[in-house]
Amino acid sequence: MKIQNIALSFVWLLTIQMHAHADAFLSHTSGNVQVSVSDFGSLGAVRDGSLAPNFRFPKTEDFYYLQAQSEIWIGDLNGNVANVWEFTDRFLLGEWATTQTGAINKVVEADGREIVTSQFSSSRNPDFPLNILVDQQSFSWSTNDYSNADDFIVIKLIITNDSNANLSGIYVAMMTNWDVDGTDLGAGQLSLDWVDWDESRQTLLTYDGDDTDGINPAHMGLALLDGKFSVQQIVPFFDPSGQLFSSIFVDANRSVLLAPPTFFASSRQDIEALGFPAWDYMSVISAGPYDIRAKKFVTVTFALVGGENLADLRKNIDAARHISFAPQELSAEVTPDGVALNWEASINPSVAGYALLRRTAEEQDFQQLKTVSGISSDDTEIVQFGVEHIYKLRPIDLNGRPFEFDSPEVRVIPNLMPDAPEGLTATLSRNRVILEWKQSNEPIAGYIINRNHTGESPWTPIASVPAEPTSFVDADVYPGLRYFYAINAKNEFDGRSNFSASASVEIPESFAPATPLDLENVIVVPNPYRPSADANAIEFHNLTRHATIRIYNSTGNLVKLIDRAKEGPVEHWDGRNDEGKLIAPGVYVYHVEAPISAGRGKISSSGKFAVVR
């Protein structure tokens, strides 16, 4: 079939117009699809500065199914529709315009999820009567971490009435021109597809209808995930003679498509009843009407979904709806009082809160603990400490009615934190320090002995002892130093109490330790040290049990102090300063010192090592 010149001119003009927006696109690439996102309402793509189809599926293949004239419409039934492309006697840019340079941004989360945010408004045409601001958020999920949610993107539109007057009867629509059969306008070839309506999923789905070249089993879908459904419309992109149906790009005609009745067709059954074959069709789904007060907003959420076949498409639509309603990244952390839970809010705005559900590993059914409006909660009504607890969240609406889109589950074993030990004393006897404390009244698995020279945090653990007896002997002490001690109690799950009150003892200068010290052969390996390649691998060798290591940068600033109190001649260091940051490349000086074995003073050793990238 020969495509008329107007169609080819349209493609040429779109190419020029889209080229002007080449820097206004970012791509989702984390999942099984690659989708470009714009900051001016277009669902098309630009590649190499030219007009190009969008929605690559799968992203390992060169199949792009969404044609570039697809776009977002927002307007009323009075002929006012903000859009990307308009037609009078020729094609022009519509009302949508990005609000500022750099208004599009992409964030990649630790789990591979990608979030692209952009903003545009109906400001290109100063005579347009609707002052609309759109904040667009699009989401994709990583194949590695969300293998059942990687065949779609979710597009959330936050529509603000940016004027000082109330708006009524506003509709939000998305128009997609899927080509599954494939199209080559230059060769005069249309994409011969069918479009049908899945009522239960509020999805217009498009699939190959051309059996002359082998049916492509892939199915594409435009789904309304959240919003006040108005109507679905199926409209030919070309008329029977191959002439571009350009009236679809006239606001007065687009306005007709935003609400019932059906303009052309709403299902494949309607198409066939009109005598139309598989063809190049556009899909339109509209939500509304909305009354938006001045400076207020409404939110509508769509999804662009791909499937290897019809069953796969339906599965992916269900996954898109589920993941957009279900809260994500639920985490549980043991606290002294029970369990602290945190999560990310649901994407869809119909979710007003969450029901917190819990069961133990021995129970079959979840029980609801409470409802929460925020993104965190505590569980202090623990069933039994030391028993695994399983949590999940169920989103609820403003009236407390649940959505059946539960979050992933999280498991944790709550520990009953022991009370801090009491009655700690430190006594010097001969050549050692004797620690004693009161026996705990709780079931205790043991105690952690901590020591330092300040009596304040941080403390250095030097030993772990059983619950009985309640005493400890520290023989690793040296003359002329003051030692402070504090202890923690721990339970069988390694839940630890707060530190006890400290006790201290001063070692006189005449005190003679049992173990001689020798720091003459201290070395650092590897030297030079590469943090990226040798993380946790820098070592100080030939140390005594009691030695203090200070590390300075080239300007003489102290970057790390290691107060050593353990057996063995080697101390490991991860190359991070006291703030937990990797040290920068450069030359560093280390200084090691320890009290002498007899008499007064200390012995020490110094050297240098290099850090390189």
C-alpha positions in Angstrom: 0.0 0.0 0.0 1.3 3.4 -1.0 1.6 5.9 1.9 0.7 9.4 0.9 3.2 12.2 0.9 1.6 13.9 3.9 2.7 10.9 6.0 6.3 11.1 4.9 6.3 14.8 5.4 5.0 14.3 8.9 7.9 11.9 9.7 10.4 14.4 8.3 8.9 17.3 10.3 8.9 15.2 13.4 12.5 14.3 12.9 13.4 18.0 12.7 11.3 18.9 15.8 12.6 16.0 17.8 16.2 16.8 16.9 15.7 20.1 18.8 14.8 18.0 21.9 17.7 15.5 21.6 19.1 16.5 25.0 15.7 16.2 26.7 15.7 12.4 26.9 17.0 9.8 29.3 16.7 6.0 29.0 15.6 3.2 31.3 18.0 0.3 30.8 18.0 -1.7 34.0 15.4 -4.3 33.0 14.5 -6.3 30.0 13.3 -3.1 28.1 15.1 0.0 27.0 12.7 3.0 27.0 13.6 6.7 26.4 11.8 9.3 28.6 11.4 12.9 27.6 10.7 16.1 29.6 8.1 17.6 27.2 5.3 15.0 27.1 6.5 12.9 24.2 6.7 9.0 24.4 8.9 8.9 21.4 12.6 8.6 21.2 15.7 10.2 19.6 18.7 8.2 18.5 21.6 9.7 16.7 19.8 13.0 16.5 16.9 11.6 14.5 13.4 10.5 15.0 13.3 6.8 16.2 10.8 4.3 17.6 10.9 3.7 21.4 10.4 0.8 23.8 13.1 -1.8 22.8 11.9 -5.3 23.9 13.8 -7.3 24.7 16.7 -4.8 25.1 19.1 -7.4 23.7 17.3 -7.3 20.3 16.7 -4.5 17.8 12.9 -4.5 18.0 11.4 -1.1 18.9 7.6 -1.2 19.2 6.4 2.3 20.2 6.3 4.9 17.4 7.5 8.5 18.2 4.3 10.3 17.7 2.9 8.7 20.9 2.3 11.3 23.6 0.5 12.6 26.7 -2.7 14.6 26.5 -4.3 16.6 29.3 -7.3 18.8 28.6 -11.0 19.3 28.8 -14.0 18.6 26.5 -14.1 22.2 25.2 -11.3 21.7 22.6 -8.4 22.5 24.9 -5.9 19.7 25.0 -2.2 20.2 25.9 -0.1 17.9 23.7 3.3 17.5 21.9 2.3 17.7 18.2 -0.4 19.8 16.5 -1.7 20.1 13.0 -3.2 23.0 11.2 -2.0 23.1 7.6 1.3 21.7 8.8 2.7 20.0 11.9 3.9 22.2 14.8 5.0 21.8 18.4 2.1 21.7 20.8 1.7 23.2 24.3 4.0 21.0 26.2 7.4 22.6 27.0 10.1 21.7 29.5 10.1 24.0 32.5 13.9 24.5 32.6 17.2 23.3 31.3 18.2 20.1 33.2 14.6 19.4 34.2 15.1 15.7 33.6 17.1 13.5 36.0 17.9 9.9 36.5 18.6 8.1 39.8 19.8 4.5 39.9 19.1 2.8 43.3 21.4 0.3 45.0 19.1 -2.6 43.8 19.3 -1.5 40.2 15.9 0.3 40.0 15.9 3.4 37.8 13.8 6.5 38.5 13.6 9.2 35.9 12.0 12.5 36.9 11.1 15.3 34.5 8.8 18.4 34.5 6.9 20.2 31.7 4.0 22.6 31.4 1.5 23.9 29.0 3.4 27.1 28.5 4.6 27.0 24.9 1.3 28.5 23.7 0.6 31.7 25.8 -3.0 31.7 24.6 -3.7 28.2 25.9 -6.4 28.6 28.7 -5.3 25.7 30.9 -2.2 26.5 33.1 -1.0 22.9 33.8 2.2 21.8 35.3 3.2 18.1 35.0 5.8 16.3 37.2 6.5 13.0 35.5 8.1 10.1 37.3 9.0 6.9 35.5 10.2 3.7 37.1 11.9 0.5 35.9 13.2 -2.5 37.8 16.4 -4.4 37.5 16.4 -7.9 36.0 19.0 -9.0 38.6 16.8 -8.0 41.6 13.3 -8.0 40.1 13.2 -10.7 37.4 9.4 -10.7 37.4 9.1 -6.9 37.0 11.6 -6.1 34.2 9.3 -6.0 31.1 7.6 -2.7 31.7 8.0 0.9 32.9 5.5 2.7 35.1 4.8 6.4 34.4 3.3 8.5 37.2 1.9 11.9 36.2 1.4 14.5 38.9 -0.9 17.1 37.3 -1.0 20.5 39.1 -3.4 23.4 38.4 -0.7 26.1 38.3 -3.2 28.9 38.0 -5.1 30.9 40.7 -8.5 29.7 39.5 -10.1 26.3 39.9 -10.2 23.9 37.0 -13.1 21.5 36.4 -13.6 18.6 34.0 -9.9 17.8 33.4 -8.9 14.6 31.6 -5.5 12.9 31.6 -4.8 10.6 28.6 -2.0 8.7 27.1 -1.9 7.9 23.3 0.4 5.1 22.1 1.0 4.0 18.5 2.4 0.5 18.9 3.7 -1.2 15.8 4.2 -4.9 16.4 4.0 -6.1 12.8 6.7 -3.6 11.8 6.5 -0.6 9.5 8.5 1.0 6.8 6.9 4.3 5.7 9.7 4.9 3.2 8.8 1.7 1.4 5.1 2.4 1.7 4.4 -0.3 4.3 2.0 0.0 7.2 2.2 -2.0 10.4 -0.8 -4.4 10.3 -1.9 -4.9 13.9 -4.9 -5.7 16.0 -5.8 -3.8 19.1 -8.1 -5.2 21.8 -9.3 -4.2 25.3 -8.6 -6.2 28.5 -11.3 -4.9 30.8 -10.0 -6.6 34.0 -6.6 -5.1 33.5 -7.7 -1.8 32.0 -5.3 -2.3 29.2 -5.4 -1.8 25.4 -3.2 -4.5 24.0 -1.6 -4.5 20.5 -0.5 -7.6 18.6 0.6 -8.6 15.1 -2.3 -9.1 12.6 -0.2 -9.7 9.4 0.0 -13.4 8.6 1.7 -12.8 5.3 5.2 -12.4 6.8 4.9 -14.7 9.8 3.1 -13.6 13.0 5.3 -11.9 15.6 4.0 -13.4 19.0 5.0 -10.3 21.0 2.2 -8.3 22.6 2.4 -4.6 23.7 0.1 -2.9 26.2 -0.9 0.5 27.5 -2.4 0.1 31.0 -4.1 2.5 33.4 -2.7 1.4 36.8 -4.3 4.0 39.0 -6.8 6.8 38.2 -10.5 7.5 37.5 -11.1 5.6 34.3 -13.0 7.5 31.6 -12.7 5.7 28.3 -10.5 3.6 25.9 -10.4 4.5 22.2 -8.9 2.7 19.2 -8.3 5.1 16.3 -6.6 4.4 12.9 -3.4 6.2 12.3 -4.0 6.0 8.5 -7.3 6.0 6.7 -8.1 3.1 4.2 -6.3 4.9 1.4 -3.1 5.2 3.4 -3.6 8.9 4.1 -2.4 10.0 7.5 -5.4 10.5 9.8 -4.1 14.0 10.7 -7.3 15.2 12.4 -6.2 13.2 15.4 -3.6 16.0 15.9 -6.3 18.7 16.1 -7.2 19.7 19.6 -11.0 19.8 18.9 -10.9 16.2 17.7 -8.6 15.0 20.5 -11.0 16.5 23.0 -13.7 14.2 21.7 -11.5 11.2 22.5 -11.2 12.0 26.2 -14.7 10.8 27.2 -17.5 8.6 26.0 -19.0 7.9 23.5 -16.5 5.8 21.5 -15.3 7.7 18.5 -14.2 4.8 16.3 -13.7 1.6 18.2 -13.0 0.4 21.8 -12.2 -3.3 21.0 -11.2 -5.6 18.2 -14.9 -6.7 18.0 -15.8 -3.1 17.3 -13.1 -2.8 14.6 -14.2 -5.9 12.8 -17.9 -4.8 13.0 -16.8 -1.7 11.1 -15.2 -3.9 8.4 -11.7 -2.8 9.2 -8.8 -5.3 8.9 -5.6 -5.4 10.9 -4.2 -1.9 10.5 -1.9 0.8 12.0 -4.0 1.8 15.1 -3.5 4.2 17.9 -4.5 3.4 21.5 -5.9 6.0 23.8 -6.8 5.6 27.5 -8.2 8.5 29.4 -8.8 9.1 33.1 -11.1 11.7 34.6 -12.9 14.0 34.9 -11.0 15.7 37.6 -11.8 19.0 39.4 -8.5 20.5 40.4 -8.5 23.5 42.8 -6.0 26.3 42.3 -2.4 25.1 43.1 -3.6 21.6 43.9 -2.9 18.4 42.0 -4.2 15.0 41.0 -2.1 11.9 40.1 -2.6 9.3 37.4 -0.4 6.3 36.8 0.1 4.4 33.5 2.3 1.5 32.4 4.0 0.6 29.1 4.2 -3.2 29.0 5.8 -5.8 26.8 5.2 -9.5 26.6 6.6 -12.4 24.6 3.0 -13.5 24.0 -0.5 -12.8 25.3 -0.1 -14.8 28.5 3.3 -13.1 29.2 1.8 -9.7 28.6 -1.0 -10.3 31.1 1.4 -11.6 33.7 3.6 -8.5 33.2 0.6 -6.1 33.5 -0.4 -7.8 36.8 3.2 -7.4 38.0 3.3 -3.7 37.0 0.0 -3.1 39.0 1.3 -5.1 42.0 4.7 -3.4 42.2 3.2 0.0 41.8 0.8 -0.5 44.7 3.0 -2.6 47.0 5.5 -0.8 49.3 9.1 -1.7 48.5 12.3 -2.2 50.4 10.8 -3.4 53.7 13.5 -3.8 56.3 13.5 -5.0 59.9 16.1 -4.3 62.6 16.4 -5.7 66.1 16.2 -3.0 68.8 16.3 -3.3 72.6 12.4 -3.1 72.6 11.7 -5.4 69.7 11.8 -4.7 66.0 12.0 -1.5 64.0 10.6 -1.6 60.5 11.2 0.8 57.6 10.0 0.8 53.9 9.6 2.9 50.8 6.2 4.4 50.0 4.0 3.0 47.3 4.2 4.6 43.9 0.4 4.8 43.4 -1.3 7.8 45.2 -4.4 5.8 46.1 -2.4 4.2 48.8 -3.1 6.2 52.0 -1.4 3.9 54.5 -0.3 0.4 55.3 -1.5 -2.5 57.5 1.5 -4.1 59.3 1.1 -7.9 59.3 3.1 -10.4 61.3 3.4 -14.2 61.9 6.0 -16.4 63.5 7.8 -19.2 61.7 5.5 -21.7 63.5 2.3 -19.9 62.4 0.5 -20.3 59.1 -1.5 -17.1 58.9 -0.5 -13.4 59.2 -2.1 -11.3 61.9 -2.6 -7.5 61.5 -0.8 -5.6 64.2 -1.7 -2.0 63.3 -2.2 0.5 60.5 0.4 3.1 59.7 0.3 6.2 57.6 4.0 6.8 57.4 7.0 4.7 56.2 8.2 3.3 59.5 6.9 1.5 62.6 8.0 -0.4 65.7 6.8 -3.8 66.9 7.3 -4.0 70.7 4.7 -6.7 71.2 7.1 -9.6 70.4 5.6 -13.1 70.5 8.7 -14.7 71.9 12.3 -13.5 71.9 14.6 -15.8 70.0 11.8 -16.9 67.6 11.8 -15.9 64.0 9.2 -13.2 63.1 8.0 -12.6 59.6 6.5 -9.3 58.5 4.9 -7.8 55.4 2.8 -4.7 54.6 -0.6 -4.4 52.9 -1.5 -1.0 51.4 -4.8 0.5 52.3 -6.9 3.4 50.9 -8.3 6.5 52.7 -11.1 4.4 54.2 -8.9 1.7 55.5 -9.9 -0.8 52.8 -6.9 -3.0 51.7 -5.4 -3.4 48.3 -4.4 -7.0 47.7 -0.8 -6.0 46.8 1.4 -7.1 49.7 5.0 -6.1 50.0 7.8 -8.7 49.9 8.3 -10.4 53.3 11.1 -9.8 55.7 12.3 -12.1 58.4 14.1 -11.3 61.7 14.8 -13.0 65.1 14.1 -10.4 67.9 16.4 -10.5 70.8 15.6 -9.5 74.4 18.5 -7.2 75.1 20.0 -7.8 78.6 20.3 -5.0 81.2 23.7 -3.5 81.6 25.8 -5.2 84.2 26.2 -3.5 87.6 28.8 -3.3 90.3 32.0 -3.4 88.1 35.2 -2.9 90.1 38.9 -2.9 88.9 41.7 -3.8 91.3 45.4 -4.0 90.7 46.9 -7.2 92.2 50.6 -8.0 91.6 51.2 -7.7 87.9 47.5 -7.9 86.7 44.1 -6.2 87.0 41.2 -8.1 88.5 37.7 -7.2 87.3 34.6 -8.2 89.3 30.9 -7.5 88.9 27.4 -8.5 90.1 25.7 -11.6 88.7 22.9 -10.7 86.3 19.3 -11.8 87.3 18.5 -12.5 83.6 19.5 -15.5 81.4 22.9 -14.4 80.2 25.2 -16.2 77.7 28.3 -14.2 78.6 30.0 -10.9 78.9 32.2 -8.7 76.6 35.2 -7.1 78.4 36.0 -3.6 77.0 38.9 -1.3 77.7 40.4 2.1 76.8 42.5 4.9 78.2 39.7 7.6 78.3 36.7 6.1 80.0 34.5 7.3 77.1 33.4 5.8 73.8 34.8 4.2 71.7 35.6 1.1 73.7 37.9 -1.7 72.5 36.7 -5.3 73.2 39.6 -7.3 74.7 37.8 -10.6 75.7 34.6 -12.5 75.8 33.8 -14.6 78.9 31.0 -17.0 79.9 28.2 -16.1 82.3 30.0 -17.5 85.3 32.2 -16.7 87.1 31.6 -12.9 87.2 35.3 -11.9 87.1 38.1 -11.4 84.7 41.9 -11.1 85.0 43.7 -8.6 82.6 47.4 -9.4 82.6 48.2 -7.3 79.5 48.8 -4.0 81.4 51.9 -1.8 81.5 53.5 0.8 83.8 52.6 4.5 83.8 49.2 4.0 82.1 45.6 4.4 83.3 43.1 1.7 82.2 39.3 2.1 82.0 37.0 -0.9 81.8 33.3 -1.4 80.9 31.4 -4.6 80.2 28.4 -5.7 78.2 26.1 -8.6 78.9 25.1 -10.7 75.9 22.3 -13.2 75.3 22.4 -16.5 73.3 21.5 -14.6 70.1 24.4 -12.1 70.6 22.0 -9.4 71.6 24.1 -7.0 73.7 23.3 -4.7 76.6 24.4 -1.1 77.0 27.9 -0.6 78.6 28.1 -0.9 82.3 29.4 2.0 84.4 33.2 2.2 84.0 35.8 1.3 86.5 39.5 2.3 86.2 42.9 1.5 87.7 46.3 3.3 87.3 49.4 1.2 86.8 52.4 2.6 88.8 55.7 3.3 87.1 57.4 0.6 89.2 55.1 -2.0 87.9 56.9 -4.8 85.9 54.9 -6.5 83.2 55.6 -10.1 82.4 56.0 -9.8 78.6 59.0 -7.9 77.0 58.3 -5.6 74.1 60.1 -5.3 70.8 59.0 -3.0 67.9 62.2 -2.9 65.9 61.0 -5.1 63.0 57.6 -3.6 62.3 56.7 -3.6 58.6 53.6 -2.6 56.5 52.4 -4.9 53.7 51.5 -4.4 50.9 53.4 -1.3 50.2 52.2 0.5 48.1 48.6 -0.2 49.2 45.7 -0.2 46.7 42.4 0.2 48.5 40.2 -0.8 45.5 42.2 -4.0 44.9 43.4 -4.8 48.4 40.4 -3.8 50.6 40.9 -5.1 54.1 44.4 -6.3 53.3 46.8 -3.7 54.7 48.7 -5.3 57.6 51.2 -4.2 60.3 53.5 -7.1 61.1 55.8 -7.9 64.1 53.7 -6.1 66.7 53.6 -6.8 70.4 50.2 -7.6 72.0 50.0 -4.1 73.5 50.8 -1.4 70.9 49.2 1.8 69.8 49.4 2.6 66.0 48.9 6.1 64.8 48.7 6.9 61.1 49.3 10.4 59.8 48.9 11.9 56.3 51.6 14.0 54.6 50.4 17.2 56.3 50.8 15.6 59.8 47.1 15.2 60.5 46.0 12.0 62.3 43.8 9.9 60.1 43.6 6.7 62.2 44.4 5.5 65.7 44.4 1.8 66.5 44.6 0.8 70.1 45.8 -2.7 69.9 44.9 -5.3 72.6 45.1 -8.8 71.3 47.3 -11.8 70.7 49.3 -12.3 67.5 52.0 -10.2 65.8 49.7 -8.9 62.9 47.1 -6.0 62.9 44.7 -5.7 60.0 43.4 -2.4 58.8 40.8 -1.7 56.1 42.3 1.6 54.9 39.4 3.7 56.3 39.6 6.6 58.6 37.5 7.1 61.7 34.7 8.4 59.6 34.6 5.1 57.6 35.9 6.7 54.4 38.8 5.2 52.3 42.0 7.3 52.7 43.1 9.2 49.7 46.2 8.4 47.6 49.5 9.7 49.0 52.3 9.0 51.4 51.4 8.2 55.0 53.5 7.9 58.2 52.8 5.3 60.9 54.1 5.5 64.4 53.8 2.5 66.8 54.6 2.8 70.5 54.3 0.6 73.6 55.4 0.9 77.2 58.8 -0.6 78.0 59.0 -3.9 79.8 61.1 -2.6 82.7 61.9 0.9 84.0 60.3 4.0 82.7 59.2 5.3 79.3 58.1 3.7 76.1 59.6 2.2 72.9 58.4 3.1 69.5 58.9 2.5 65.8 58.0 4.7 62.7 57.9 4.2 59.0 56.1 5.2 55.7 53.8 3.6 53.3 52.2 4.7 50.1 48.5 4.6 48.9 47.9 4.5 45.2 44.8 4.0 43.0 
